[in-house]
Amino acid sequence: MTNFDVVIVGGGPAGLSAAVALGRAKRSVVVIDAGEPRNAPAHAVHNFLTRDGTSPAELARLGREEAASYGATLVDAVAEGVQRTDDGFAVTLSSGGVVAGRRLLVTTGLVDELPDIEGLRERWGIDALHCPYCHGWEVRDRAIGVLATGPRAMHQALMFRQWSADITLLLNDQPLPATEELELLAARGIEIVQGRVERLVVEHNALVGVELRGGGVRPLEALVVGAPVSVRAGLLVDLGVELTDHPMGMGQYVATDQAGATSLPGVWAAGNVTDLSAQVITSAAAGLWAGAQINASLTADDEQRALEEYRRA
Ligand SMILES: Cc1cc2nc3c(=O)[nH]c(=O)nc-3n(C[C@H](O)[C@H](O)[C@H](O)COP(=O)(O)OP(=O)(O)OC[C@H]3O[C@@H](n4cnc5c(N)ncnc54)[C@H](O)[C@@H]3O)c2cc1C
């Protein structure tokens, strides 16, 4: 078993940023990463100052390189289990072996639970989208459909109206909005199309529409899908963390305090696992902050130990 100051599970922007902060604080760190960041299907990362247009894979490569340059150990594996030990945590790896740390930081992100519509998964991150700040500019002034998957569709349709005057709300068998909501949609020029969406229609590697039950095709150039999300929090739940419902019905998340600490002593979380709306840059910022707070808590432990030894001597 290898011992570190901090075990970080998840090597996305949050985990790698924490590893850089902790490495620069001369802490020994291991990052365990399964290599499946949420934005992997997208061609490029946007709204990350100075890195706009970088591919998610390249951003991960640069982040890993930077973390390693400050001494972080990077392990390509799935963290399959975690146990509390006398002085921290022991994490078992899919590659075999166990790593131990005085503190645990979980930055495992989330999964977008896409509805089961033919062709949707293949277009996800290309012209099937969820976030205006990630992709809105790329589809500005195009014909955009918003697929209703729940009450948030209304909010998304009105939001994307900033990026295009050609917005269609595809009800997809969800209930018709309330009268005042219909009025607001009409005032913003947003058309409502009823009926189930059966499949995405793609030509020459581009979305050209959606086929509705019964056979009609609604021409579109982009499809917005506000899919529910599931945090990858199995390790934390096994340790005893309870998930919290998101107030807007996006799913559940791991609640932390302002320092990124969970309800369990010694266990931190950052990035999408604790903030469902976090972007790449804000996940990285949360990782940095959690890393700094973990270092502060380790420093407090080190001071206490030094004092006890000093008094014994
Ligand atoms: C299609 C798409 C495009 C996007 N585009 C943008 C954009 O342009 N700009 C932007 O700011 N945001 C974008 N986002 C949001 C962005 O993906 C997230 O903000 C960001 O990935 C969150 O970072 P994170 O570190 O919390 O999680 P992630 O990046 O998801 O990283 C989590 C890592 O933990 C690993 N992991 C999970 N469980 C385990 C385990 N048990 N053991 C080991 N490793 C594990 C995963 O494999 C993954 O590598 C996009 C999202 C999607 C879906």
The ligand as an SDF file (V2000), in Angstrom:
LIG
                    3D

 53 58  0  0  0  0  0  0  0  0999 V2000
  -20.9740   17.6910  -24.2210 C   0  0  0  0  0  0  0  0  0  0  0  0
  -20.4690   18.6310  -23.1710 C   0  0  0  0  0  0  0  0  0  0  0  0
  -19.7100   19.7300  -23.5250 C   0  0  0  0  0  0  0  0  0  0  0  0
  -19.2540   20.6070  -22.5490 C   0  0  0  0  0  0  0  0  0  0  0  0
  -18.5650   21.7060  -22.9600 N   0  0  0  0  0  0  0  0  0  0  0  0
  -18.1150   22.5750  -22.0210 C   0  0  0  0  0  0  0  0  0  0  0  0
  -17.4400   23.7650  -22.4230 C   0  0  0  0  0  0  0  0  0  0  0  0
  -17.2450   24.0310  -23.6140 O   0  0  0  0  0  0  0  0  0  0  0  0
  -17.0080   24.6060  -21.4490 N   0  0  0  0  0  0  0  0  0  0  0  0
  -17.2230   24.3600  -20.1200 C   0  0  0  0  0  0  0  0  0  0  0  0
  -16.7790   25.1580  -19.3030 O   0  0  0  0  0  0  0  0  0  0  0  0
  -17.8750   23.2460  -19.7180 N   0  0  0  0  0  0  0  0  0  0  0  0
  -18.3220   22.3430  -20.6260 C   0  0  0  0  0  0  0  0  0  0  0  0
  -18.9870   21.2190  -20.2320 N   0  0  0  0  0  0  0  0  0  0  0  0
  -19.1080   20.9530  -18.7720 C   0  0  0  0  0  0  0  0  0  0  0  0
  -17.8180   20.2220  -18.3030 C   0  0  0  0  0  0  0  0  0  0  0  0
  -17.7860   18.9510  -18.8930 O   0  0  0  0  0  0  0  0  0  0  0  0
  -17.7760   20.1230  -16.7840 C   0  0  0  0  0  0  0  0  0  0  0  0
  -17.8950   21.4110  -16.2320 O   0  0  0  0  0  0  0  0  0  0  0  0
  -16.4580   19.5250  -16.2840 C   0  0  0  0  0  0  0  0  0  0  0  0
  -16.1650   18.3290  -16.9680 O   0  0  0  0  0  0  0  0  0  0  0  0
  -16.5210   19.2490  -14.7820 C   0  0  0  0  0  0  0  0  0  0  0  0
  -15.2390   18.8630  -14.3400 O   0  0  0  0  0  0  0  0  0  0  0  0
  -15.0490   17.7730  -13.1940 P   0  0  0  0  0  0  0  0  0  0  0  0
  -13.5840   17.7410  -12.9170 O   0  0  0  0  0  0  0  0  0  0  0  0
  -15.9670   18.0290  -12.0650 O   0  0  0  0  0  0  0  0  0  0  0  0
  -15.5540   16.3750  -13.8300 O   0  0  0  0  0  0  0  0  0  0  0  0
  -15.0660   15.5840  -15.1400 P   0  0  0  0  0  0  0  0  0  0  0  0
  -14.4220   16.4630  -16.1150 O   0  0  0  0  0  0  0  0  0  0  0  0
  -16.2470   14.7870  -15.6000 O   0  0  0  0  0  0  0  0  0  0  0  0
  -13.9350   14.6060  -14.5810 O   0  0  0  0  0  0  0  0  0  0  0  0
  -14.2450   13.5650  -13.6840 C   0  0  0  0  0  0  0  0  0  0  0  0
  -13.1910   12.4680  -13.8920 C   0  0  0  0  0  0  0  0  0  0  0  0
  -13.3460   11.5050  -12.8300 O   0  0  0  0  0  0  0  0  0  0  0  0
  -13.2280   10.2120  -13.3860 C   0  0  0  0  0  0  0  0  0  0  0  0
  -13.8880    9.2490  -12.4950 N   0  0  0  0  0  0  0  0  0  0  0  0
  -15.2070    9.1090  -12.2030 C   0  0  0  0  0  0  0  0  0  0  0  0
  -15.4090    8.1160  -11.3260 N   0  0  0  0  0  0  0  0  0  0  0  0
  -14.1780    7.6090  -11.0600 C   0  0  0  0  0  0  0  0  0  0  0  0
  -13.7100    6.5520  -10.2250 C   0  0  0  0  0  0  0  0  0  0  0  0
  -14.5360    5.8340   -9.4470 N   0  0  0  0  0  0  0  0  0  0  0  0
  -12.3780    6.2560  -10.2150 N   0  0  0  0  0  0  0  0  0  0  0  0
  -11.5120    6.9960  -10.9530 C   0  0  0  0  0  0  0  0  0  0  0  0
  -11.9050    8.0130  -11.7670 N   0  0  0  0  0  0  0  0  0  0  0  0
  -13.2080    8.3110  -11.8090 C   0  0  0  0  0  0  0  0  0  0  0  0
  -13.8910   10.3280  -14.7560 C   0  0  0  0  0  0  0  0  0  0  0  0
  -13.4930    9.2700  -15.6020 O   0  0  0  0  0  0  0  0  0  0  0  0
  -13.3810   11.6990  -15.2020 C   0  0  0  0  0  0  0  0  0  0  0  0
  -12.1380   11.5980  -15.8780 O   0  0  0  0  0  0  0  0  0  0  0  0
  -19.5150   20.3510  -21.1790 C   0  0  0  0  0  0  0  0  0  0  0  0
  -20.2810   19.2420  -20.8150 C   0  0  0  0  0  0  0  0  0  0  0  0
  -20.7730   18.3920  -21.7970 C   0  0  0  0  0  0  0  0  0  0  0  0
  -21.6320   17.2240  -21.4110 C   0  0  0  0  0  0  0  0  0  0  0  0
  1  2  1  0
  2  3  1  0
  2 52  2  0
  3  4  2  0
  4  5  1  0
  4 50  1  0
  5  6  2  0
  6  7  1  0
  6 13  1  0
  7  8  2  0
  7  9  1  0
  9 10  1  0
 10 11  2  0
 10 12  1  0
 12 13  2  0
 13 14  1  0
 14 15  1  0
 14 50  1  0
 15 16  1  0
 16 17  1  0
 16 18  1  0
 18 19  1  0
 18 20  1  0
 20 21  1  0
 20 22  1  0
 22 23  1  0
 23 24  1  0
 24 25  2  0
 24 26  1  0
 24 27  1  0
 27 28  1  0
 28 29  2  0
 28 30  1  0
 28 31  1  0
 31 32  1  0
 32 33  1  0
 33 34  1  0
 33 48  1  0
 34 35  1  0
 35 36  1  0
 35 46  1  0
 36 37  1  0
 36 45  1  0
 37 38  2  0
 38 39  1  0
 39 40  1  0
 39 45  2  0
 40 41  1  0
 40 42  2  0
 42 43  1  0
 43 44  2  0
 44 45  1  0
 46 47  1  0
 46 48  1  0
 48 49  1  0
 50 51  2  0
 51 52  1  0
 52 53  1  0
M  END
$$$$
